[in-house]
């Protein structure tokens, strides 16, 4: 059984929102991906938001990866090389 403090901590973490900004975007046909960077954190990181037919599928965060890694993921997605979710 979980302790009350562990349950409260998990609830607080899940309710916290990540602040981020758009760095770049890629689009081909009905696929789009935007490269994101968190802001206001002790250690910021990159990620991608994936779209199909202008509907957001979700965000994939890449902690401890470079901006180039996120750019490659975005480009690979719109070219049909990468699938989301993985």
Secondary structure, DSSP 8 states (H G I E B T S, - for coil): ---HHHHHHHHHHHH----EEEEEEEEETTEEEEEEEE-SSSS--EEEEEEETTEEEEEEEETT--HHHHHHHHHHHHTTSS-S--
